[in-house]
Amino acid sequence: MRFLLLLLLTSALTYACGGSETPLDAKTREAIDSLSTAEIRLLRVELDSQCQMARVTQMPHLVDSIKQVRLHEIQEQLKTVPK
């Protein structure tokens, strides 16, 4: 989210400071690269921790749900077996 905001802000500042045909100078490109690299690094850590948390909290529920559906299917199939 912050990366998108940073990218949007950078784009807005770029267009505000010159025409769309004006190329960025080396210092501006370097600053954009540095900021975006830092934001990507922070977001990657944040997303990894959110993914790990989701795995711990949601995975048991999902496995239980799948198991319950499969057990129900097995029970339904057993009803059709002749005795």
N, C-alpha and C positions, 0 to 999 in steps of 0.2 A: 504494500500500500504506500509506504513512504517512498519507495523507488519510483512508483508511478507519479506521485506528487512531485518528486524531485525532477523527473524527466519533463513533466508538464511545465514546471516553473522554469527550467532551463530553456525549453523551447520558446516559452513566452518571452523570456528575456532576450533570447537570440533574435526573435522577430521584432522586438521593440527597439533594439539597439541599431538595427540596420535593415536594409532591404533583404528580401528573401534570397537575392542573388549574391549577397555579400558573404564570402567564405569566412569561416571562423579562423582566427589566428591560432598559432600553436599553443599559446598559453591558455586560451579558452578551451581548446580541445583537451589539453592535459588536465585542466581543472574538472571538466565534465567527466573525463575518464576516471580520475581519482575519486570524485564524489560517488559516481555510479558503482565503482568497484567496492568502495567502503560500504555502501548501502546494500549491495548484493551480498556481501559477506555477512552483514548483520541479519539480513532477512533469511539467508540460508540457515543460520544458526537458529533463528526463531522458528522457521518452518520445520526444521528437523526436530526441535523439541515438541512442537505441536503434533507432529506426526507420531512421535514416540508416545506422547500422552494419549492420543487417540487409539493407538494400538493397545495400550494397557487398559484403557477404559471401555472401548467399544468391541474389541476382538472377542472377549468371552461372551458377550451378549450375542454377537453375530454367530458364533459357533454354536451356542445353545439354540438359537433360532433355527439354524440349518439342521441341527440334530433333531429337534422336535418335529420339523416338517418331514424329515426322512423317516422317523419312527411312525408317524401318522401314515405315511405312504405304505410302510411295511405292514402295519396293522390292517389297512384296507386291502392289501393284496392277500393277506392271510385269510381274510373273510371269504375270499373267492375259491380257496383251496378246498376240494372235496374231502370229506372226512370218512 
